[in-house]
Amino acid sequence: MSILKFLKSQNKNLIAIETEDEKISYKYLWNLVSKTSHFISNLNETKIILLCEEKLLSYIFILACIKEKKTYVPLSANLSKKRVLEIIKITNSKSVINLSKTNKKINKIKVYNIKNLNEIPQKKRKIKKIRNLIAYIIFTSGSTGIPKGVCISYKSLNKYLFWLNFKFKNKKIKKISQYSDLSFDLSVMEIFGAFASGSTLCPIQDKYYKTYPLEFIKKYNIDCWISVPSIVDLMMLDSKNFKYISSLKNIFFCGEPLLKKHLDFLYLKNDKINVFNTYGPTEFTVSCSEIKLNKSNYKKKILNSVSVGKPIKGTKFLIKGNFNKGELLISGDQLFSNYLNMRQEYNNKIIKIKNKKYYRSGDIFMKKGDNYFFINRNDRQIKRKGYRIELEEIDNLIRLKKVEFVYSFQNKKGEIITLIKNKKKIDLNKIIKNKLPNYFLPDSIRYIDKVDYNQNNKVDYKKLERSNSF
């Protein structure tokens, strides 16, 4: 069953979306989607770029794209113009739909600035519906400096929806939070998880609640929270609010390693919460493994981080290495279709074993019993607030300034440190801010006098990290 069939099958009087300003029923949401789909159908392109914010318009347009079998490409409205232009070039799009609060102009590109429902052009369908195989494209960091578009098919999305529907309906969830930026694939779990199960989606629109999530949970009586695990660190800073929360029963984590300290805090405050730790690269449609945790079992499910459990139905894990430790290979129904216009990159990531395609995750895992544990990466990719960052992308951008040496790394605090050796200092802040998303920006750019080498006359990166991690 597709997301549209799930949506149409819900009780029409139930609330689909609740914000501070309005409550939208499933019936009204479907009417808005139907009207908007006529406008989407008249756009003579298959890939629809949406500059999104977490508000009603964004959800309407995402669902309208799905209804018209078009591909939606969600981009943060805060993304720099240069980054947007790069993605426009990769997608070969001729237009952009801006759903943010401010009007935008992009040279030689048609921009539809739509701020409210009344500004959606109401046109009758003229163009024949295009049958498209790709549901959405999420752009992630690429080591070459070019954003990498991960194409997820309708087939893969629908397979994932079956799991979401079963999981959320089985828990009788009523209200689901939506914390993630719509350009981050965890938003797929939040949005479609709510609509597939007939729950109410509650998007966080106020930046205040992004910093104080417990106050949001309290205000909207959220019973299912979804986010990256590091958001628990914010909850720790506002822990006094936990005693006022009685609604929260389920938490789903994905996108980062879940740590013991996070669960210690949650179960100290509420020993009845069900925590579901999930794992999945963008290339495997959000999440493809799961473990259910509670106060009595979680301490048995930890190595250096909490177990991600075992693969969900339709997914298979293999470890390429020795003694149940090595790179995780993933196969199954939710595998992505391709990287947009990057055939060689796709070929590098896909291998065949007994005529089955496996995705090379680049994540080093250990298997212990039936459970899988994330250990580290085998390359320079990191996760920051759930976002994938190729540190090489930062370095390659700086190398364009012809510096003598540049190297970026992440310290134990999760900070990105960029080291530069050059004869004279260069003001790189403006260059980096104009080119890269905010979550990419180094916490510290440091100029060093010398580069350390090992006995083989190679750069001693470990020594550089140790001496500059403070």
C-alpha positions as CSV (number, residue, x, y, z in Angstrom):
1,M,0.0,0.0,0.0
2,S,1.3,3.5,-0.9
3,I,1.4,6.5,1.3
4,L,-1.6,8.0,-0.6
5,K,-3.7,4.9,0.0
6,F,-2.8,5.0,3.7
7,L,-3.7,8.7,3.7
8,K,-7.0,8.2,2.0
9,S,-7.9,5.3,4.3
10,Q,-7.6,7.3,7.5
11,N,-10.6,8.5,9.5
12,K,-11.3,11.8,7.7
13,N,-12.2,13.6,10.9
14,L,-8.9,12.8,12.7
15,I,-6.3,15.5,13.0
16,A,-3.4,15.0,10.5
17,I,-1.3,18.0,11.3
18,E,-1.3,20.2,14.4
19,T,0.7,23.4,14.8
20,E,0.5,26.4,17.1
21,D,-1.9,28.1,14.6
22,E,-4.1,25.4,13.2
23,K,-5.3,21.8,13.3
24,I,-5.8,20.2,9.9
25,S,-8.0,17.1,9.5
26,Y,-7.1,14.2,7.1
27,K,-10.1,15.2,5.0
28,Y,-9.0,18.8,4.6
29,L,-5.3,17.8,4.0
30,W,-6.4,15.5,1.2
31,N,-8.5,18.2,-0.4
32,L,-5.5,20.6,-0.3
33,V,-3.2,17.9,-1.7
34,S,-5.6,17.2,-4.6
35,K,-5.8,20.9,-5.5
36,T,-2.1,21.4,-5.3
37,S,-1.4,18.4,-7.4
38,H,-3.0,20.1,-10.5
39,F,-0.3,22.8,-10.2
40,I,2.4,20.1,-9.8
41,S,1.2,18.2,-12.8
42,N,1.6,21.3,-15.0
43,L,5.3,21.7,-14.2
44,N,7.0,20.2,-17.2
45,E,9.7,18.3,-15.2
46,T,9.9,15.2,-13.1
47,K,12.1,16.5,-10.3
48,I,10.5,19.1,-8.2
49,I,12.9,21.1,-6.0
50,L,11.2,22.3,-2.8
51,L,12.8,24.9,-0.5
52,C,11.1,23.8,2.7
53,E,10.3,24.8,6.2
54,E,8.4,22.7,8.7
55,K,5.0,24.0,8.0
56,L,1.7,23.0,6.3
57,L,2.7,24.1,2.8
58,S,5.7,21.8,2.7
59,Y,3.7,18.7,3.6
60,I,1.0,19.5,1.1
61,F,3.6,19.9,-1.7
62,I,5.5,16.8,-0.8
63,L,2.3,14.8,-0.9
64,A,1.2,16.5,-4.1
65,C,4.5,15.4,-5.7
66,I,3.8,11.8,-4.5
67,K,0.3,11.9,-5.9
68,E,1.5,13.0,-9.3
69,K,4.3,10.4,-9.3
70,K,6.9,13.1,-9.4
71,T,10.2,13.2,-7.5
72,Y,10.4,15.6,-4.7
73,V,13.8,17.1,-3.8
74,P,13.6,18.7,-0.4
75,L,16.2,21.4,0.4
76,S,16.5,23.5,3.5
77,A,15.3,27.1,3.0
78,N,18.5,28.1,4.8
79,L,20.8,26.5,2.2
80,S,23.2,28.9,0.5
81,K,22.3,30.1,-3.0
82,K,25.5,28.5,-4.3
83,R,24.6,25.1,-2.9
84,V,21.1,25.4,-4.3
85,L,22.5,26.3,-7.8
86,E,24.8,23.2,-7.6
87,I,21.8,21.0,-6.9
88,I,19.7,22.7,-9.7
89,K,22.5,21.9,-12.1
90,I,22.8,18.3,-11.0
91,T,19.0,17.7,-11.3
92,N,18.7,19.7,-14.6
93,S,15.7,21.5,-13.1
94,K,14.2,24.6,-14.7
95,S,12.2,25.8,-11.6
96,V,12.2,25.9,-7.9
97,I,9.2,26.1,-5.5
98,N,10.1,28.3,-2.5
99,L,7.9,27.5,0.5
100,S,9.8,29.6,3.0
101,K,8.8,33.0,4.5
102,T,11.1,35.1,2.3
103,N,11.0,35.6,-1.4
104,K,14.0,34.3,-3.3
105,K,15.5,35.0,-6.7
106,I,17.8,32.7,-8.7
107,N,19.3,33.8,-12.0
108,K,17.8,32.1,-15.0
109,I,15.6,29.8,-12.8
110,K,11.9,30.2,-12.4
111,V,11.2,30.6,-8.7
112,Y,7.6,30.1,-7.4
113,N,7.5,32.0,-4.1
114,I,4.5,30.6,-2.2
115,K,3.9,31.7,1.3
116,N,0.3,30.5,2.0
117,L,-2.5,28.4,0.6
118,N,-4.0,31.2,-1.4
119,E,-0.8,31.7,-3.4
120,I,-0.9,28.2,-4.8
121,P,-1.8,28.6,-8.5
122,Q,-5.1,26.9,-9.2
123,K,-4.9,25.4,-12.7
124,K,-6.7,22.6,-14.5
125,R,-4.6,19.7,-15.4
126,K,-3.2,20.1,-18.9
127,I,-0.1,17.9,-19.1
128,K,-0.4,14.1,-19.1
129,K,0.7,12.5,-15.8
130,I,4.3,11.3,-15.9
131,R,4.9,7.8,-14.5
132,N,8.1,8.2,-12.5
133,L,10.0,5.6,-10.5
134,I,11.8,7.8,-8.0
135,A,9.9,9.1,-5.0
136,Y,12.5,11.5,-3.6
137,I,16.1,12.5,-3.8
138,I,18.1,13.4,-0.6
139,F,21.3,15.3,-1.2
140,T,24.2,14.4,1.1
141,S,27.8,15.4,1.3
142,G,30.2,14.1,-1.3
143,S,34.0,13.7,-0.9
144,T,34.6,15.4,-4.2
145,G,32.8,18.5,-3.1
146,I,29.8,17.8,-5.3
147,P,26.6,17.1,-3.4
148,K,25.5,13.5,-3.9
149,G,21.8,12.9,-4.7
150,V,20.5,9.6,-3.3
151,C,17.5,8.4,-5.3
152,I,14.9,6.4,-3.4
153,S,12.3,4.7,-5.5
154,Y,8.5,4.4,-4.9
155,K,9.1,0.7,-4.5
156,S,11.7,1.1,-1.7
157,L,9.6,3.8,0.0
158,N,6.5,1.6,0.0
159,K,8.4,-1.3,1.5
160,Y,9.5,1.0,4.3
161,L,6.0,2.2,4.8
162,F,4.8,-1.3,5.5
163,W,7.2,-1.5,8.4
164,L,6.3,2.0,9.7
165,N,2.6,1.3,9.5
166,F,2.9,-1.9,11.5
167,K,5.3,-0.4,14.0
168,F,3.3,2.8,14.7
169,K,-0.2,1.4,14.5
170,N,0.8,-1.5,16.8
171,K,1.8,1.1,19.4
172,K,-1.4,3.0,19.0
173,I,0.5,6.2,18.7
174,K,-1.5,9.4,18.7
175,K,0.9,12.3,18.3
176,I,4.3,12.2,16.6
177,S,6.9,14.9,16.8
178,Q,8.7,16.3,13.7
179,Y,12.0,17.7,14.7
180,S,14.2,17.0,11.7
181,D,14.8,19.4,8.8
182,L,12.8,18.2,5.8
183,S,16.0,17.9,3.8
184,F,17.2,15.2,6.2
185,D,15.8,11.7,5.5
186,L,14.8,11.1,9.1
187,S,11.8,13.4,8.2
188,V,10.5,10.5,6.1
189,M,10.0,8.4,9.2
190,E,8.3,11.3,11.0
191,I,6.0,12.5,8.2
192,F,5.0,9.2,6.6
193,G,5.0,7.3,9.9
194,A,2.3,9.7,11.1
195,F,0.2,9.7,7.9
196,A,0.5,5.9,7.4
197,S,-0.7,5.2,11.0
198,G,-3.4,7.8,11.2
199,S,-1.5,9.7,13.9
200,T,-1.2,13.5,14.3
201,L,2.1,15.1,13.0
202,C,3.3,17.9,15.2
203,P,6.1,19.9,13.5
204,I,8.4,22.0,15.6
205,Q,8.2,25.5,14.0
206,D,9.6,27.6,16.8
207,K,13.4,27.6,17.2
208,Y,12.9,27.9,20.9
209,Y,11.4,24.4,21.0
210,K,14.4,23.1,19.0
211,T,16.5,24.0,22.0
212,Y,14.0,23.0,24.6
213,P,12.3,19.8,23.2
214,L,10.8,18.8,26.5
215,E,8.7,21.9,26.6
216,F,7.4,21.0,23.1
217,I,6.6,17.5,24.2
218,K,4.7,18.9,27.3
219,K,2.8,21.5,25.3
220,Y,1.6,19.1,22.6
221,N,1.2,15.9,24.6
222,I,3.6,14.1,22.3
223,D,3.5,10.3,22.9
224,C,6.1,9.4,20.2
225,W,9.3,11.3,19.8
226,I,11.6,10.8,16.8
227,S,15.1,12.3,16.5
228,V,18.8,11.7,16.4
229,P,20.2,10.6,19.8
230,S,22.2,13.8,20.4
231,I,18.9,15.7,21.1
232,V,18.9,13.9,24.4
233,D,21.8,16.1,25.4
234,L,19.4,19.1,25.0
235,M,16.9,17.3,27.2
236,M,19.6,16.9,29.9
237,L,20.0,20.6,30.0
238,D,16.3,21.0,30.6
239,S,15.7,17.9,32.8
240,K,13.4,19.7,35.3
241,N,10.6,19.6,32.7
242,F,10.6,15.8,32.6
243,K,8.5,15.6,35.8
244,Y,5.7,17.5,34.0
245,I,5.6,15.1,31.1
246,S,3.2,12.1,31.3
247,S,2.3,11.6,27.6
248,L,5.7,10.3,26.3
249,K,5.7,6.6,25.8
250,N,7.8,5.8,22.7
251,I,11.1,7.2,21.4
252,F,12.6,6.3,18.0
253,F,16.3,7.1,17.4
254,C,18.2,7.0,14.2
255,G,21.1,8.8,12.4
256,E,23.8,8.6,15.1
257,P,25.2,6.2,17.7
258,L,23.0,6.0,20.8
259,L,25.1,6.2,23.9
260,K,24.7,4.7,27.4
261,K,24.5,8.2,29.0
262,H,21.4,8.9,26.9
263,L,19.5,5.9,28.1
264,D,20.8,6.3,31.7
265,F,19.2,9.8,31.7
266,L,15.9,8.7,30.0
267,Y,15.3,5.7,32.3
268,L,16.2,7.8,35.4
269,K,13.4,10.2,34.4
270,N,10.9,7.7,33.1
271,D,11.4,4.0,33.6
272,K,8.4,3.1,31.4
273,I,9.5,4.6,28.1
274,N,10.0,2.2,25.2
275,V,13.1,3.2,23.2
276,F,13.6,1.9,19.6
277,N,17.1,2.3,18.3
278,T,17.2,2.1,14.6
279,Y,20.0,2.2,12.0
280,G,20.1,2.9,8.3
281,P,22.1,4.9,5.7
282,T,20.2,7.3,3.4
283,E,20.9,4.8,0.7
284,F,18.6,2.3,2.5
285,T,15.5,4.4,2.9
286,V,16.0,5.8,6.4
287,S,16.3,2.8,8.6
288,C,16.7,-1.0,8.1
289,S,17.4,-2.4,11.6
290,E,15.8,-2.0,15.0
291,I,16.0,-3.0,18.6
292,K,13.4,-2.4,21.4
293,L,15.0,-1.2,24.6
294,N,13.6,-0.9,28.2
295,K,15.0,-0.2,31.6
296,S,15.6,-3.9,32.3
297,N,17.5,-4.8,29.2
298,Y,19.4,-1.8,27.8
299,K,22.6,-2.2,29.8
300,K,23.1,-5.7,28.2
301,K,22.9,-4.1,24.7
302,I,25.9,-1.8,24.9
303,L,29.5,-2.1,23.6
304,N,31.0,1.3,22.8
305,S,27.4,2.4,21.8
306,V,23.9,0.9,22.0
307,S,23.1,-2.0,19.7
308,V,21.1,-1.2,16.5
309,G,19.5,-4.6,16.9
310,K,19.0,-6.8,13.8
311,P,17.7,-6.1,10.3
312,I,14.0,-5.6,9.7
313,K,12.0,-7.9,7.5
314,G,13.2,-7.8,3.9
315,T,16.7,-6.7,4.8
316,K,19.9,-8.8,5.2
317,F,23.2,-7.8,6.8
318,L,26.6,-9.3,6.1
319,I,29.9,-8.4,7.8
320,K,32.9,-8.3,5.5
321,G,35.8,-9.0,7.8
322,N,37.1,-11.4,10.5
323,F,35.7,-12.6,13.8
324,N,32.3,-11.0,13.3
325,K,33.8,-7.5,12.8
326,G,34.2,-5.5,9.6
327,E,32.4,-3.4,7.1
328,L,28.6,-3.8,7.1
329,L,27.0,-4.9,3.8
330,I,23.3,-4.4,3.4
331,S,20.9,-6.0,0.9
332,G,17.1,-5.9,0.6
333,D,13.9,-4.3,-0.6
334,Q,14.8,-0.8,0.5
335,L,18.0,-0.4,-1.5
336,F,18.3,3.0,-3.3
337,S,18.1,3.1,-7.1
338,N,21.2,5.2,-7.9
339,Y,23.2,8.4,-7.2
340,L,21.9,11.1,-9.5
341,N,24.3,11.3,-12.5
342,M,27.0,9.5,-10.6
343,R,27.2,6.0,-12.1
344,Q,30.8,5.3,-11.1
345,E,30.1,6.3,-7.5
346,Y,27.1,3.9,-7.5
347,N,29.3,1.1,-8.9
348,N,31.9,1.7,-6.1
349,K,29.2,1.3,-3.5
350,I,27.4,-1.8,-4.8
351,I,28.8,-5.3,-4.9
352,K,27.1,-8.6,-5.9
353,I,27.2,-11.7,-3.7
354,K,25.3,-14.7,-5.1
355,N,23.4,-12.5,-7.6
356,K,22.2,-10.2,-4.7
357,K,23.1,-6.5,-4.6
358,Y,24.7,-5.4,-1.4
359,Y,25.4,-1.8,-0.4
360,R,28.8,-1.1,1.1
361,S,27.9,1.1,4.1
362,G,31.5,2.1,5.1
363,D,30.4,1.5,8.7
364,I,32.5,-0.9,10.8
365,F,30.2,-3.2,12.8
366,M,30.5,-6.1,15.2
367,K,28.0,-8.8,15.6
368,K,27.4,-10.3,19.0
369,G,24.7,-12.9,19.2
370,D,21.8,-11.6,17.1
371,N,22.7,-8.0,17.7
372,Y,24.8,-5.6,15.6
373,F,26.9,-2.9,17.1
374,F,28.4,0.2,15.3
375,I,32.1,0.6,16.0
376,N,33.4,3.3,13.6
377,R,33.9,4.4,10.0
378,N,36.4,3.1,7.5
379,D,36.8,6.5,5.9
380,R,36.5,10.2,6.7
381,Q,32.8,10.4,6.8
382,I,31.2,11.6,10.0
383,K,27.7,12.2,11.4
384,R,26.8,15.5,13.0
385,K,23.3,15.9,14.3
386,G,22.4,13.0,12.0
387,Y,23.7,14.8,8.9
388,R,26.4,13.0,6.9
389,I,29.5,15.0,6.4
390,E,32.5,14.1,4.2
391,L,35.4,15.9,5.8
392,E,37.2,15.8,2.4
393,E,34.5,18.1,1.1
394,I,35.7,20.8,3.6
395,D,39.3,20.2,2.7
396,N,38.8,20.2,-1.0
397,L,37.0,23.5,-0.8
398,I,39.9,25.1,1.1
399,R,42.5,23.5,-1.3
400,L,41.0,25.7,-4.0
401,K,42.8,28.6,-2.2
402,K,46.1,26.7,-2.9
403,V,47.1,26.3,0.7
404,E,50.2,24.2,1.6
405,F,48.3,21.8,3.8
406,V,44.7,21.3,5.1
407,Y,43.2,18.5,7.2
408,S,39.8,18.4,9.0
409,F,38.8,15.9,11.8
410,Q,36.2,15.5,14.5
411,N,37.4,15.4,18.1
412,K,35.8,13.4,20.9
413,K,33.5,16.3,21.8
414,G,32.0,16.1,18.3
415,E,33.6,19.3,17.1
416,I,35.1,19.7,13.6
417,I,38.6,21.1,13.7
418,T,40.3,22.2,10.5
419,L,44.1,22.5,10.5
420,I,45.9,24.7,7.9
421,K,49.6,25.3,7.2
422,N,50.2,28.2,4.9
423,K,52.7,31.1,4.6
424,K,50.0,33.7,5.2
425,K,46.6,33.5,6.8
426,I,43.5,33.5,4.6
427,D,40.0,34.6,5.7
428,L,38.2,31.4,4.9
429,N,35.0,31.9,7.0
430,K,33.2,33.8,4.3
431,I,34.2,31.3,1.6
432,I,33.1,28.3,3.6
433,K,29.8,29.9,4.8
434,N,28.8,30.8,1.2
435,K,29.5,27.3,-0.1
436,L,28.6,24.8,2.6
437,P,25.5,24.2,4.8
438,N,25.7,25.5,8.4
439,Y,26.1,22.0,9.9
440,F,29.3,21.6,7.9
441,L,31.0,24.6,9.3
442,P,34.2,23.9,11.3
443,D,34.0,24.8,15.0
444,S,37.6,25.9,14.9
445,I,40.0,26.8,12.0
446,R,43.6,26.6,13.3
447,Y,46.9,27.5,11.6
448,I,49.8,25.2,12.4
449,D,53.5,25.8,12.0
450,K,54.5,22.3,11.0
451,V,53.1,19.0,9.7
452,D,54.1,15.8,11.6
453,Y,55.3,12.8,9.6
454,N,55.8,9.1,10.6
455,Q,58.7,6.8,9.9
456,N,57.4,6.1,6.4
457,N,57.5,9.8,5.6
458,K,53.7,10.0,5.5
459,V,51.6,12.6,7.3
460,D,51.0,11.4,10.9
461,Y,47.3,12.3,11.0
462,K,46.8,10.6,14.4
463,K,49.5,12.7,16.0
464,L,48.0,15.8,14.5
465,E,44.6,14.9,15.9
466,R,46.1,14.2,19.4
467,S,47.9,17.5,19.6
468,N,45.1,19.6,18.3
469,S,42.0,18.0,19.8
470,F,41.5,20.6,22.6
